[in-house]
């Protein structure tokens, strides 16, 4: 297809033609309305003038008779640019006036009519058009007074010619403007198409060009770029998961196989086989937990869990996690505390509970103080883990604070990636998926996971936007009144 063929097939060019047609139609209608009203106005002026003159001359005839009538008409007929005058006998013979000939039948009827005529003082034999009024006088005489319509015709011709030129200019400028606009739009669409083709070829890092005008194409490009960034992040995540599964799960699977071989080779009694089977089951449970965590992260990142959202109080979740993990913290020599305020939230309670549980498990596992102070009260304070649930502005915050070594600022961005384990935690059991799951759950709810400094220690906070009306709906549900989610 040629460049011009592509140009005239664009939506922008077709829309320009449609608007051009509508505008030309509107302009023609407006000029036609103006011309018709001008014609009507001139006709009304003629009829008003002629009617006044008819009244005046018939009055003179009534007062002064034929002599006065003929004298008046002769004087007026000789004026430059005079109206048309004619007095005839009942048989139609002309007596006085400035009209040489009329269309047949004009003097036979009274009232207004438009007719062709020729003046006495004109040398050419051309006929003109006039608007005339025929009045019957006493004695059977007929009086014709009219006005030439040349002025009306010239004005109407001027308007018609202006309309023609205006429509021509509109069409030329419209088509030129349509070609210019279509070419600009086509250039941008071609640029987007080229970028899309490169992306389809595998270059997910490429982005659609965004101008500075902020028009609909820029907004579309911005939204598509955001979508592409999301797709690239998901694809990178999938690649990372594949790589991490290949590397991080290879070791436990190899260890599982080696233990099974060792049990077959060295175990000689039922107790040895039982111990080997128990270690195998323990290792398998760890693998199952890892795969469950990966599946839960994938569920959260793909948005599949949005169908199980409901209104609930985040404070109840914090209280439940505190009750569940308090014995585990005490067994590890830590003290678990909770501080809550009413925090209505709309979301997936199961995932948010799991995310908060992961944060608490990390705090119990990695939040032990590195340097123990001498003061007993300070020792107790450093062993405390605090779970908080509160409303802050338009968001609900679920945070877990410990007083362990924390996470350095430079490592916090990578700490939420899958299977990432910092140097200080490599000696402890774990899969490196706890913070990844918490971050994915926060993102699913339109929020984020923030890692901060507790001086010393780590503050891990789930920041989740509070949906409007959650408190009212939750209160209505508590009272047994069904409410529709906003």
N, C-alpha and C positions, 0 to 999 in steps of 0.2 A: 504494500500500500504506500502511495506517495505521501510526502509530508503534508501537502494540502488536503489530501483525502483524510488523513488522520485528524487534521485540524477541524474540518467541517463535520466530522463525526463526533466531536467532543460534546459533552453535555453542556459545557459553558457556551459554546457557539450556538447550539440549538436553543438554549434558554435566551441567549441574546436575540436570536431571530424572533422568538415568541414575544419578548418584551418590545422589540422593535415594531412588530406588527401591531401589538396593542397600543403602543405609543403613537404610531402613525394613524391608527384608527381613531384614537382619542383626539389627536391634532386635527385630522380631517373633520371629525364631528364638531369640534370646537369652531373651526373656521367656517364650516357650513352653517352652524347655528348663528355665527356672527353675520355671515352674508345674508341669510334669510331674514334676520331681524333688521339688518340695514335696509334691505329691500322693503320690508313691511313699514319701517319708519318713514322712508321716502314716499311710499304710496300714501301713507296717512297724511303726510305733510301736503302732498298734492291734492288729496281729496278735501282736506281742510281749507286750503287756499281757494280751490275751485268752488267749493260750496259757498264760501263767503262771497266770492265774486258773483255767483249766480243769484244770491239773495240781493246783493246790491243792484245788479242790473235789472232784475225783475221788479225791484222797487222803483227804479227810475222809469221803467216802462209803464208801471201802474200810475205814476204821477204825471209823466210828461208825454206819454204816448209814443208813437212810432218815431217821431222826429227826435225826441230825446234818446230813444233806444239806438237809432242809427248813428247819431252823433257820438254817443258814448263809445260804441263798438268801434267806429272808425278811428277815433283818437287812440284807443288802447291797442288796436291791431297794428298801428304804425310804430309802436315803441320797440326798441331793440330787445330781443329775447322775450317778446310778448307771448302770452298764452295763445291758445287757439280759440278763435271766435267764428261763429257762423249762424246766420239767421236765414231760415227758409220759409217758403210759403207752405200751406197745407199739402200742396201737390209735390213738394220737394225741390222747388226751384230756389236757388241761392239768391238772397237779396243783398246781404252785406256780410263781410268777414274776410279773413286772411287764409282760408282753406280753398285750395283748388279742387281737390277730389278726396273722396272718402271711400272706405270699403262699402260695398252695397249693403243696404238694410240698416245702417247705423242710425240714420235720422228717423227711421220708422218706429223705433221703440224708445221710450223714455228711460232715464236712469243711467247707471254707470256701465261703461264698457271699455274694452281695450281694442283699439283699431289701428289700421294702417292709414296714413294720410300723406298728402303732398301740399306744401304751402304755395301760395300765389307768387310770392317774391323769390322763389328758388328757381335757379336756371336749370339745374339738372332735373331729371325725371325720377329721382330716387324717392322711394316711399320710406317713411319713418313710422315709429310706433308712438302712440299717445294714449293717455287715459282721459276719457271725455265723459261729460255729463250732458244728457239731452233733456231739456225741460220744455213742456208745451205751454205757450203763452195764450192769453185770451185772444180770440179772433182766429185761432187755428195755427198761428205762427209757432215755429219750433226754434228754440235757442240752444246752441251747442257751445259749451265752454270746456276746454281741455288743456292738458299740459303735456309737453313732449317728454318721453321717457328715456331720452338719450343719457341724461345725467345718471339715472338709475342703472342703465346698462353699463356705462363706463365704470361706475363704482363697483358693480357686481363683477365686471371683468378684472378690475384691479385685485379684488379679493380672491377671485379664482386663480389668477396668475400667482399671487402671493402664496396661495395654498399649494399650488403645484411645486413652486420652488422650495417651499418649506418642507413638503413631504420628500422631495428629492434630496435636500440637504440632510434631513433626518435619516433617510435610508442609507445615504453614503456614509455619514458619520456613524450610524448604528452598525453597519457592516464592518467598517474599519475598526470601530471600538470592539466589536465582537471578535474579530480576528486577533486583535491585540490581547484582549482578555483571555481568549481561548489559548493563544500561544503561551501566555504566562502560566496559565493553569496546566497546560499540557507539559510544559517544561518541568513543573514541580511534580506532576504525576509520573512523568518519565523518570525523574530522579528517584522517586519513591519505588517505582517498579524495578529500577536497577538495583536499589538496595535490597528489595525483597528477593530478587533473584539471587543475589550474593548470599543472603541469609539462607535461602533454600538450598544453596550449594554447599552449606556447612559452616559459613562464617557467622556464628551467632553473636559475635562481638560488634558487628556492624549495626548502625542505627540510622533511622530515617532522618533526613535533614529537616531542621526546624528553623523557620525564619523569625524575624523580630516583629512581624505585624500582629501576631496573636490571632489570626483569622481562623476560620473553621479547619483549614488544612493544617495549620500549625497545631491546633488543639488535637486533631486526629493523629498527627505525627507524634505528639507528646504522649498520648494515651497508648499508641502502638509501641512506642519506645519503652514505656513502663511495662507493657505486656511482654516485650522482648526481653527486658531485664529479668522479669520474673521467670520466663521460660529458660533463659540462660542460667539463672540461679538454680532452677530445678534440674536442668541437665547437668550442671556442674555437681550438684548434690548427688544425682544419680551416679555420676562417674566416681565421685568420692566414695559413695557407699560401696560401689562395686570394688574399687581399689582397696577400701578399708576391710571389706569382707574377705577379699582375697588374702590380705596380709594379716589382719588382726584375728580373724577366725581360723586361720591356718594353724596357728600355734596350739590353741586348745584342742582342735580336732586331731592334730598330730600327737599331742600328749594323750588324748583319749585312746587313740589307736595303740600307742606304745604301752600304755598301762594294760590294755587288753592283751597284747602280746606277752608282756611280762607276766601277767597272771597265768596265761597258758603255759609259759615256759618254766616258771619258778614255783608257782603255788602247788603245794602237795596235799593240802587238807582243805576241809570244808571252810574253816575259819579264814584261811588265806583267800579262797575264792569269794567269800562273803565280803571281806574287806575290799577286794579289788572291784567287786560289783558296786559296793557303796561309793567308792571313789569315782567310778564310772558314772553312776547316777548323779552324783554331786556335780561332776564336770558337765554332764548333759543338761542338768537344770540351769547351770550358768549359761550354756549356749542357748537354751530355750528362752531364758530371760533376755538375752541379747537380741535374739530374733524378735521377741515380743516388743521390745523397746523400739527396734527398727520399724516394725509394722505400725506401731503407734505414732512414731514420728512421720512416717509416710502418710498415714491417715490424716494427721493434723495438717501437714504441708499441702496435701491435695484438696483440703476443704471438705472431705467426706463426712467429718464429724459435725458439720453445721446442722445436720438434720436432727440431732439429739440435744438441741439447746433448749433451756428453760430458765425461768426466774428462780433464783435461790439467794440465800444470804451467805456471802463469803466468810462471815464470822463463824458460821456453823462449820464450814469446811476447815477453818483454822483450828477450831475447838476439837473436831474429830481427829485431825492429824496429830494434835498435841496428845490427846488421849491414847492414840495408837502407838506413838513413838516414845512416850515418856519412859516406859520400862526399859526400852532398848538404850535410851540415853543414859539412864541410871546404871545399867550394866557396864557401860563404857566409861563410867566415872563423870558423866556430864549431867547438868540439870537443864531440863527443858521447860520453858515458860511460854505463856501465851498472853497476848494483849489484843483485845478485839473491840470493835465498835460496829454498830449496825452498818453493813455494807451491801445493799441490794445489788445484784448482778444478774445479767442475762448471758448465759453461756452453757458450755458443756461441763457439767459438774464433775463427771468422772475424770475428764482430762485435766481440769484445773486441780482436782485433788491429787492426781498422779504427779503433776508438775510440782506442786507444793511438797509432796512427799519426797520427791527426788532432791529438792533443795534441803529438806531436813536431813535426809540420809547423808548428803554430802557434808553438811555441817557437823553431824555426829562423827563421820568418818575422818574428815580432814580439818575439823575446827578445834582440835586440841591445842592449847597454848604451847608455844615453842619454849619460851622462857617462863619459868614459874616464879612469881614474886614471893617474897618472904612473908608478907602480911597475909594472915589467913583469910581476911575479908577480900583482899585482892585476888587470892587464889580462887575463892568461890566465884568471884565475878568473872574471871577469865574462863571458867568452866560453864558459864551460862550460855544457853542458846535461846534466842527470843524469836517467837513467831508472832507476827502482827498482821492484822486485817483492819483496814480503815479506808474511809472515803476521803479523797483529796481532790477538790475541784470536780472535774468531770470524769475522774478515773477512780477505780478501786485498786488499792495497793495491797498485795500479799507479799510480805517480806520475811526473810529468815536471816538473823544476825548471829554471827559467832565471833570468837576472839582468837582464832587461830592465825596461821601465817598469812591468810588471804591470798589474793591473786594479784600479781604486779600489773600495773596499768598497761604495759606493753603486751601482756599475754591475754587480756580480757576479751579481746576480739576473737582470738583463736580458741578460747576456752569453750565456746558454745558450739564448735564444730564437732562432727561425729568422730568418735574414737580418739579424740584428742585428750591426752593425759599429760599434764605438766610434770616437770622433772621431780617435784616434791611428792607427787602422788603415785609414781610408777611402782613403788614398792608395796603399795596397798592394793587389795583386790578391787576390781571394778572394770567396766567396759568403756568408760568415757562417753556415755550416752545420756547421762542425767541432765546436764545443762542443755544439751541439744534438744531433748524432749521438752524441757521447760520453755526454751526459746520458741520452738515450733508451736506449742500451745498458745503462748502469748501472741504470736503472729497470727494464728488462726482467729483469735478474738479481736484482731485489729490493734493489739498492743505490742509490748516489747518486754524483754528481760534486761534489767539493768544490774550491772555488777558495780558495787561501790566499796569504799574503804570504811571500816568501822573503827579504825585507829585504836588498837590493832584489830585485824580480822576482816571478814568479808560480809557485806550486806548484799544479798541477792533478792531482787524485788521484781515480782510480776506486776507490771502496770497494764491494766485492762480497762478500756473505756467503759463507763457505766451507761448502759442504754437508757434513753429517756422513758420514764414511766415504770421502771423495774420495781421501784419501792411500792408504788400503788398496786401494781399487779400482784406482788408478793404478799402485801397485806390483805388483798381481796382473797387470794388463794388460802391464806391462813384462816380467814373467817369463813371459808367455804363458799365464796361467791366466785363463779367462773368469770374470768376476764380474758379478753382477746389480746394476744401479744401485739405490741405497737409495731 
